[in-house]
Amino acid sequence: MKSLSRVVAIATALLGTFAPCLAQTVADPALVVTPYATGLLQPVGLVFIGPGDALVIEKASGRVRRVVNGVVQAAAVLDLPVNSSSERGLLGIALHPQFPAVPSVYLLWTESATGADSVDVSATPALGTRLDRWTWNGSQLVFNQKLLSLRARQTDNVPVPGHEGTQNAAERGNHNGGQLRFGPDGKLYVFVGDLGRRGWMQNLGSGPFVAEPLVDDTLGGPAPDAAHLSGVVLRLNADGSVPADNPFFALGSSLGGDVGAQLTRVYSYGHRNGFGMDFDRASGLLWLTENADDAFSELNAVTPGMNGGWIQVAGPLSRLAEFKRIETLSFGSSLQQTRYPPTRIAYTAALARSRMVMLPGATYRDPQLSWRYEVAPAGAAFVHGNGLGTPYTGTLWLGTATDSNSRLYCLRLTADRRSVDTSADPRLADGVVDNLAKYDATEAESLVIGQGFGATPDIREGPDGALYVVSLSRGTVYRIALR
């Protein structure tokens, strides 16, 4: 498994028929785990609209469910016609930072072209992923405004005129990202996965091909117009407009046209795909998890104008040779799209760095923590209060996108809140967990806090100070609290 897509495929086909699950456990006896809400269908996100009052989104049904004191209410507060093929569906939810005074709820979802829920990979418009704003009226969500249309389809199985043998066997529907978070600055941050694209935002200035036509796919590219804006964190005002202090606002404004308009929205780029994003309120810094293909899962501290390096590198540049070796010689020797095979990864860090598409003002940053082999990091949440006890205040909790071998990680940051504190294990001083195989926990023993939670695409700190872990594969929201 290379990402949540296969977990989702299994969950869609076999939900309710998994092999017996590991019990949900946490390593600290001062903490206790209990099921908070059960009987949900592929839950992927949660927000609290009040004490003991939450909205949970279901990926494949397109429903927003209300959970009051742990009881899932019978009637959904919204039911959207979603295309949930692979990693599509109802993916992200966020509340306006002044909620409930400003009762706006934001949803990121992939619409079905049929008007009803669908798993047909081709049954969504090319720009079928929507960012919408809704109004909470106390019992339902009422449509307010469509803010953004994003690329949804991956039609790379269709030949590109002038190129032979470059298409994949079938259309895909993964690497959508989907996380929404409001920052301490009151701006809305949207993570969009790379969607299999191979253009500017994936550090390929001429696209994936080595001969004309130098395009990204059958819809054009490689410049990031509306159909090719992917592998990015976007930063928007609450009404969907673009903040003038975005890192590429001046560049995009000077370029003009569709490409320029899209660049004004970009906060960072060069990202692959991930399922976890949260802000550290102490520093204001945004942290993002990214899945590997096979080598070097990442945890990134995202700064304005950051270029994360994908597809030229995953993990730190100093480990480029290992990235190339694993991706070239193991696990099918593929980077998802056959148009850009891993044999084209550079042989030296300097060459990889020189190949990156560095927009004016962009800065490359190594990840703060990497795992040599993929562990599928997923949901992420900071503990801001002391609801779990003072030892956990300021810690960052991560889930994983695997049903088996699922873990929760608890990370501590350095005093300046800019880096992961690895002092508990000298093997981590290089910022890399040198595990021995995919999903293996070797060298991460000091970071693992829990097991058995299944695929966990979202974690949230509740108004009561407890942590709420959303398990897609268990259909459950778990609560972690002090005994």
C-alpha positions as CSV (number, residue, x, y, z in Angstrom):
1,M,0.0,0.0,0.0
2,K,1.4,3.4,-1.0
3,S,-1.3,5.6,0.5
4,L,-4.8,5.7,1.9
5,S,-6.2,4.7,-1.5
6,R,-5.9,1.0,-0.9
7,V,-7.3,1.3,2.7
8,V,-10.3,3.1,1.2
9,A,-10.8,0.4,-1.4
10,I,-10.8,-2.3,1.2
11,A,-13.0,-0.3,3.5
12,T,-15.5,0.3,0.7
13,A,-15.7,-3.3,-0.3
14,L,-15.3,-5.0,3.1
15,L,-16.5,-2.6,5.7
16,G,-17.7,-4.6,8.7
17,T,-15.8,-7.7,7.6
18,F,-12.3,-6.9,8.8
19,A,-10.3,-9.5,10.6
20,P,-10.4,-9.1,14.4
21,C,-8.9,-5.7,15.3
22,L,-6.2,-5.0,17.7
23,A,-7.5,-3.3,20.8
24,Q,-6.9,0.4,21.0
25,T,-4.1,1.0,23.4
26,V,-2.0,3.9,24.6
27,A,1.4,3.4,26.2
28,D,0.8,5.8,29.1
29,P,-1.3,4.3,31.9
30,A,-2.4,7.8,32.9
31,L,-4.4,7.9,29.7
32,V,-7.5,5.9,28.7
33,V,-9.1,5.2,25.4
34,T,-12.9,4.9,24.9
35,P,-15.1,4.8,21.8
36,Y,-16.8,8.1,21.5
37,A,-19.0,7.6,18.4
38,T,-19.6,4.4,16.6
39,G,-21.5,3.1,13.6
40,L,-20.2,5.7,11.2
41,L,-19.5,5.0,7.5
42,Q,-15.8,5.8,6.7
43,P,-15.5,8.9,8.9
44,V,-12.6,11.1,7.8
45,G,-13.0,14.4,9.7
46,L,-14.5,16.0,12.8
47,V,-15.1,19.5,14.2
48,F,-16.7,20.5,17.5
49,I,-19.5,23.1,17.1
50,G,-19.9,23.2,20.9
51,P,-19.1,21.2,24.1
52,G,-20.2,17.6,23.4
53,D,-21.5,18.6,20.0
54,A,-19.6,17.6,16.9
55,L,-20.0,17.3,13.1
56,V,-18.4,14.3,11.5
57,I,-17.9,13.9,7.8
58,E,-18.3,10.5,6.0
59,K,-16.1,10.0,3.0
60,A,-18.2,7.7,0.8
61,S,-21.7,8.6,1.8
62,G,-21.2,12.4,1.5
63,R,-23.0,12.9,4.7
64,V,-22.3,15.3,7.5
65,R,-23.4,13.6,10.8
66,R,-24.1,15.3,14.1
67,V,-22.8,13.6,17.2
68,V,-24.2,14.9,20.5
69,N,-22.5,13.6,23.6
70,G,-21.2,10.6,21.7
71,V,-24.6,9.7,20.1
72,V,-24.8,9.8,16.3
73,Q,-28.0,11.5,15.4
74,A,-30.2,9.6,13.0
75,A,-30.7,12.4,10.4
76,A,-27.7,13.8,8.6
77,V,-27.3,17.6,8.6
78,L,-26.2,17.4,5.0
79,D,-25.9,14.7,2.3
80,L,-23.8,15.5,-0.7
81,P,-23.7,13.5,-4.0
82,V,-20.0,12.5,-3.9
83,N,-17.7,10.6,-6.1
84,S,-15.8,8.4,-3.6
85,S,-13.6,6.4,-6.0
86,S,-10.3,5.7,-4.3
87,E,-9.3,8.8,-2.2
88,R,-12.2,11.0,-3.4
89,G,-15.3,11.9,-1.5
90,L,-16.2,14.2,1.3
91,L,-12.7,14.9,2.5
92,G,-12.3,18.0,4.6
93,I,-14.2,20.2,7.1
94,A,-13.3,23.4,9.0
95,L,-15.2,26.0,11.0
96,H,-14.9,29.8,10.7
97,P,-12.5,30.9,13.4
98,Q,-15.3,33.1,14.9
99,F,-17.8,30.2,14.9
100,P,-20.7,30.3,16.1
101,A,-20.8,34.1,15.9
102,V,-20.0,33.6,12.2
103,P,-21.7,30.3,11.5
104,S,-19.7,29.3,8.4
105,V,-18.7,25.7,7.8
106,Y,-16.3,24.8,5.0
107,L,-16.3,21.5,3.1
108,L,-13.9,20.1,0.5
109,W,-15.5,17.3,-1.5
110,T,-15.5,15.6,-4.9
111,E,-18.8,15.8,-6.7
112,S,-20.4,13.0,-8.7
113,A,-21.3,13.7,-12.3
114,T,-24.3,11.5,-11.9
115,G,-26.1,13.6,-9.2
116,A,-25.9,10.6,-6.8
117,D,-23.1,8.9,-4.9
118,S,-20.8,7.1,-7.2
119,V,-17.6,5.0,-7.2
120,D,-17.1,5.2,-10.9
121,V,-13.6,6.6,-11.4
122,S,-14.6,8.6,-14.4
123,A,-17.9,10.0,-13.1
124,T,-16.7,13.4,-11.9
125,P,-15.9,16.6,-13.8
126,A,-12.2,17.4,-14.5
127,L,-12.5,20.2,-11.9
128,G,-14.8,18.1,-9.8
129,T,-13.3,18.8,-6.3
130,R,-15.1,21.7,-4.7
131,L,-14.4,24.0,-1.7
132,D,-17.8,25.3,-0.5
133,R,-18.9,27.5,2.3
134,W,-22.1,26.5,4.2
135,T,-24.1,28.1,7.0
136,W,-25.0,26.3,10.2
137,N,-28.6,27.2,11.2
138,G,-28.7,25.1,14.3
139,S,-29.9,21.9,12.8
140,Q,-28.7,21.8,9.1
141,L,-26.0,23.1,6.8
142,V,-27.4,25.5,4.2
143,F,-25.4,26.2,1.1
144,N,-23.8,29.7,1.0
145,Q,-21.1,29.9,-1.7
146,K,-18.8,27.8,-3.9
147,L,-15.3,29.1,-3.3
148,L,-13.0,27.0,-5.5
149,S,-13.0,24.3,-8.1
150,L,-10.0,21.9,-8.1
151,R,-8.7,19.2,-10.4
152,A,-10.3,15.8,-9.6
153,R,-9.6,13.4,-12.6
154,Q,-6.4,11.6,-13.4
155,T,-6.9,10.7,-17.1
156,D,-3.3,9.7,-17.6
157,N,-4.4,6.5,-19.3
158,V,-5.4,8.6,-22.3
159,P,-2.5,8.9,-24.8
160,V,-1.0,12.3,-25.2
161,P,-0.7,13.3,-28.9
162,G,2.9,13.0,-30.0
163,H,3.9,10.6,-27.3
164,E,3.7,6.8,-27.5
165,G,3.8,4.4,-24.6
166,T,3.3,7.0,-21.9
167,Q,-0.1,6.2,-20.6
168,N,-0.9,4.2,-17.5
169,A,-3.2,1.2,-17.6
170,A,-6.2,2.9,-16.1
171,E,-7.6,6.1,-14.8
172,R,-6.9,6.8,-11.1
173,G,-8.7,8.8,-8.4
174,N,-6.2,9.3,-5.6
175,H,-3.7,11.8,-4.1
176,N,-6.5,14.4,-3.5
177,G,-5.3,15.6,-0.1
178,G,-8.3,17.3,1.4
179,Q,-7.3,18.9,4.7
180,L,-8.7,22.2,5.7
181,R,-7.5,24.3,8.6
182,F,-7.8,28.0,9.7
183,G,-4.6,29.4,10.8
184,P,-3.9,31.8,13.7
185,D,-3.9,34.5,11.1
186,G,-7.6,33.8,10.3
187,K,-6.8,32.5,6.8
188,L,-8.1,29.2,5.4
189,Y,-5.4,26.7,4.4
190,V,-6.3,24.0,1.9
191,F,-4.0,21.0,1.1
192,V,-4.3,19.6,-2.4
193,G,-2.3,16.4,-3.2
194,D,-0.4,16.1,-6.4
195,L,-3.2,14.1,-8.1
196,G,-0.5,12.3,-10.1
197,R,0.4,15.5,-11.9
198,R,3.9,16.1,-13.1
199,G,4.3,19.9,-13.7
200,W,5.7,23.0,-12.2
201,M,4.2,22.3,-8.8
202,Q,6.0,18.9,-8.9
203,N,9.3,20.5,-9.8
204,L,9.1,19.5,-13.5
205,G,9.3,22.8,-15.4
206,S,8.8,21.0,-18.8
207,G,6.4,18.4,-17.5
208,P,7.1,14.6,-17.5
209,F,8.1,14.2,-21.1
210,V,11.5,14.6,-22.6
211,A,10.3,15.6,-26.1
212,E,7.7,17.8,-27.5
213,P,4.9,18.4,-26.8
214,L,6.1,19.4,-23.3
215,V,2.8,19.1,-21.5
216,D,1.6,17.6,-18.2
217,D,-1.3,15.6,-19.6
218,T,-4.1,15.6,-22.1
219,L,-5.5,18.8,-20.6
220,G,-2.2,20.7,-21.2
221,G,0.1,21.9,-18.5
222,P,2.8,21.8,-17.0
223,A,2.1,25.4,-15.8
224,P,-0.4,25.4,-12.9
225,D,-3.6,26.6,-14.4
226,A,-6.9,25.6,-12.8
227,A,-6.6,22.1,-14.3
228,H,-3.1,21.6,-13.0
229,L,-2.9,23.2,-9.6
230,S,-1.9,20.3,-7.3
231,G,0.7,19.3,-4.8
232,V,0.1,22.6,-3.0
233,V,-1.1,24.3,0.2
234,L,-3.4,27.1,-0.7
235,R,-4.1,30.1,1.5
236,L,-7.4,32.0,1.2
237,N,-9.4,34.6,3.0
238,A,-12.6,33.3,4.7
239,D,-14.7,34.5,1.7
240,G,-12.4,32.6,-0.8
241,S,-10.6,35.7,-2.0
242,V,-6.8,35.8,-2.1
243,P,-4.7,37.5,0.6
244,A,-2.4,40.1,-0.9
245,D,0.4,39.0,1.4
246,N,0.6,35.5,0.0
247,P,4.1,34.6,-1.0
248,F,3.5,34.4,-4.8
249,F,0.8,37.1,-5.0
250,A,3.0,39.6,-6.7
251,L,4.4,37.0,-9.1
252,G,0.9,35.7,-10.0
253,S,-0.4,39.3,-10.4
254,S,2.4,40.2,-12.8
255,L,1.9,37.0,-14.9
256,G,-1.8,37.4,-15.2
257,G,-4.2,35.0,-16.8
258,D,-5.3,31.7,-15.3
259,V,-1.8,30.6,-14.3
260,G,-1.1,33.8,-12.5
261,A,-4.4,33.7,-10.7
262,Q,-3.7,30.2,-9.4
263,L,-0.2,31.1,-8.2
264,T,-1.6,34.0,-6.1
265,R,-3.3,31.3,-4.0
266,V,-0.3,29.2,-3.4
267,Y,1.3,29.2,0.1
268,S,3.7,26.2,-0.6
269,Y,4.3,23.6,-3.2
270,G,6.4,20.6,-4.1
271,H,4.2,18.3,-2.0
272,R,3.1,14.7,-2.8
273,N,0.1,13.7,-0.8
274,G,-1.0,13.6,2.8
275,F,-3.8,13.4,5.3
276,G,-2.6,15.4,8.3
277,M,-2.3,19.2,8.8
278,D,-2.4,21.4,11.9
279,F,-1.1,24.6,13.3
280,D,1.1,25.0,16.3
281,R,-0.5,28.0,18.1
282,A,2.6,28.7,20.1
283,S,4.6,29.4,16.9
284,G,2.0,29.9,14.3
285,L,3.8,27.3,12.2
286,L,1.9,24.9,9.9
287,W,2.8,21.2,10.1
288,L,2.0,18.7,7.3
289,T,2.3,15.0,7.0
290,E,3.2,13.5,3.6
291,N,3.0,9.9,2.4
292,A,5.9,8.4,0.6
293,D,5.6,6.4,-2.6
294,D,7.7,3.7,-1.0
295,A,10.7,5.7,0.4
296,F,10.7,8.6,2.9
297,S,7.4,9.5,4.5
298,E,7.7,13.0,5.8
299,L,6.6,15.4,8.5
300,N,7.1,19.0,7.2
301,A,7.1,22.4,9.0
302,V,5.6,24.5,6.2
303,T,6.7,28.1,5.8
304,P,5.5,30.8,3.3
305,G,6.9,30.1,-0.2
306,M,8.3,26.6,0.7
307,N,9.1,24.2,-2.0
308,G,9.0,20.7,-0.5
309,G,11.1,19.2,-3.3
310,W,8.7,16.5,-4.7
311,I,9.2,14.9,-7.2
312,Q,13.0,15.5,-7.3
313,V,13.3,14.2,-3.8
314,A,11.5,12.7,-0.9
315,G,13.1,12.8,2.5
316,P,16.2,15.0,3.2
317,L,18.4,15.8,0.2
318,S,21.3,14.2,2.0
319,R,19.5,10.8,1.6
320,L,18.7,11.3,-2.1
321,A,20.8,8.2,-3.2
322,E,18.8,6.0,-0.9
323,F,15.5,7.5,-2.2
324,K,16.6,6.7,-5.7
325,R,17.8,3.2,-4.8
326,I,14.6,2.1,-3.0
327,E,12.2,3.6,-5.6
328,T,14.2,2.2,-8.5
329,L,14.9,-1.3,-7.3
330,S,12.0,-2.2,-5.0
331,F,8.2,-2.3,-4.8
332,G,7.5,-2.2,-8.6
333,S,10.0,0.5,-9.5
334,S,7.3,3.1,-10.1
335,L,6.4,6.6,-8.9
336,Q,2.7,6.1,-9.7
337,Q,2.8,7.7,-13.1
338,T,4.7,5.7,-15.8
339,R,5.5,9.0,-17.6
340,Y,8.1,9.8,-15.0
341,P,9.9,6.6,-13.8
342,P,12.3,6.6,-10.8
343,T,15.2,6.0,-13.1
344,R,15.1,9.7,-13.8
345,I,15.7,10.7,-10.2
346,A,19.0,12.6,-10.1
347,Y,22.2,10.9,-8.9
348,T,23.4,13.8,-6.7
349,A,21.7,16.1,-4.3
350,A,23.2,19.1,-6.2
351,L,21.6,18.0,-9.4
352,A,18.3,17.3,-7.8
353,R,18.4,20.8,-6.2
354,S,19.2,22.4,-9.6
355,R,16.3,20.7,-11.3
356,M,13.7,22.1,-8.8
357,V,11.3,24.7,-10.1
358,M,12.1,27.6,-7.8
359,L,9.5,30.4,-8.2
360,P,10.9,33.8,-7.3
361,G,10.9,33.9,-3.5
362,A,10.6,30.2,-3.0
363,T,12.8,28.3,-0.5
364,Y,13.5,24.6,-0.4
365,R,13.2,23.0,3.0
366,D,14.1,19.5,4.1
367,P,11.4,17.7,6.2
368,Q,11.6,17.9,9.9
369,L,11.3,14.2,10.3
370,S,11.3,11.3,7.8
371,W,10.8,7.6,7.8
372,R,13.1,5.7,5.5
373,Y,10.3,3.3,4.4
374,E,6.7,4.4,4.0
375,V,4.6,4.3,7.3
376,A,1.7,6.3,5.8
377,P,1.5,9.2,8.3
378,A,-2.0,10.6,8.4
379,G,-4.1,12.7,10.8
380,A,-2.3,15.3,12.8
381,A,-3.2,17.4,15.9
382,F,-1.4,19.6,18.4
383,V,-2.3,19.4,22.1
384,H,-2.7,23.0,23.0
385,G,-4.1,22.7,26.5
386,N,-3.3,20.4,29.5
387,G,-6.3,18.2,29.1
388,L,-4.0,15.1,28.8
389,G,-1.8,16.3,31.6
390,T,1.1,18.8,31.5
391,P,3.6,16.3,30.0
392,Y,1.6,16.4,26.7
393,T,1.0,20.1,26.4
394,G,2.4,21.3,23.1
395,T,2.9,17.8,21.7
396,L,2.0,16.8,18.2
397,W,0.1,13.6,17.6
398,L,0.1,11.7,14.3
399,G,-2.0,8.8,13.1
400,T,-1.4,6.4,10.2
401,A,-3.3,5.5,7.1
402,T,-3.0,1.8,7.5
403,D,-5.6,-0.5,9.0
404,S,-3.0,-3.2,10.1
405,N,0.2,-1.9,11.7
406,S,-1.7,1.2,12.7
407,R,0.0,3.5,15.2
408,L,-0.3,6.8,17.0
409,Y,2.9,8.9,17.3
410,C,3.5,11.5,19.9
411,L,6.2,14.0,19.1
412,R,7.7,16.8,21.2
413,L,9.1,19.9,19.6
414,T,12.3,21.8,20.5
415,A,12.1,24.9,22.7
416,D,11.9,27.2,19.8
417,R,9.0,25.2,18.4
418,R,10.6,25.0,15.0
419,S,11.8,21.4,14.9
420,V,11.1,17.9,16.3
421,D,12.9,17.1,19.5
422,T,14.7,13.8,18.9
423,S,16.8,13.9,22.0
424,A,15.1,10.9,23.6
425,D,16.8,8.6,21.0
426,P,20.2,9.4,19.6
427,R,19.4,7.3,16.5
428,L,17.0,10.0,15.4
429,A,19.6,12.8,15.6
430,D,19.8,12.8,11.8
431,G,16.0,13.4,11.5
432,V,15.3,10.1,9.9
433,V,13.6,7.0,11.3
434,D,15.7,4.3,9.7
435,N,13.0,1.6,9.8
436,L,13.7,-1.8,8.2
437,A,10.6,-2.2,6.0
438,K,7.4,-0.5,5.1
439,Y,5.2,0.1,8.1
440,D,8.0,-1.1,10.4
441,A,8.5,0.9,13.7
442,T,12.2,0.3,14.2
443,E,13.9,3.5,15.6
444,A,10.4,5.0,16.3
445,E,9.9,3.2,19.6
446,S,10.3,6.4,21.6
447,L,7.7,8.1,19.4
448,V,4.9,5.5,19.4
449,I,2.1,6.3,21.9
450,G,-0.7,4.1,20.7
451,Q,-1.7,1.2,18.5
452,G,-4.8,-0.5,17.0
453,F,-6.7,2.6,15.9
454,G,-6.9,1.6,12.2
455,A,-6.7,4.2,9.4
456,T,-6.9,7.5,11.2
457,P,-7.2,10.5,8.7
458,D,-8.1,13.0,11.4
459,I,-7.3,13.8,15.0
460,R,-8.7,16.8,16.9
461,E,-8.4,18.3,20.3
462,G,-11.8,18.7,21.8
463,P,-13.3,21.5,24.0
464,D,-12.8,19.2,27.0
465,G,-9.1,18.9,26.3
466,A,-9.3,15.2,25.2
467,L,-8.0,14.0,21.9
468,Y,-10.5,12.6,19.4
469,V,-9.1,10.1,16.9
470,V,-11.2,9.5,13.7
471,S,-10.9,5.9,12.4
472,L,-12.0,5.4,8.9
473,S,-11.5,1.7,8.9
474,R,-13.2,1.1,12.3
475,G,-16.2,3.5,11.6
476,T,-15.5,5.0,15.0
477,V,-14.3,8.2,16.7
478,Y,-12.1,7.3,19.8
479,R,-11.6,9.6,22.8
480,I,-8.2,9.7,24.6
481,A,-8.3,11.4,28.0
482,L,-6.8,11.4,31.5
483,R,-8.1,8.6,33.7
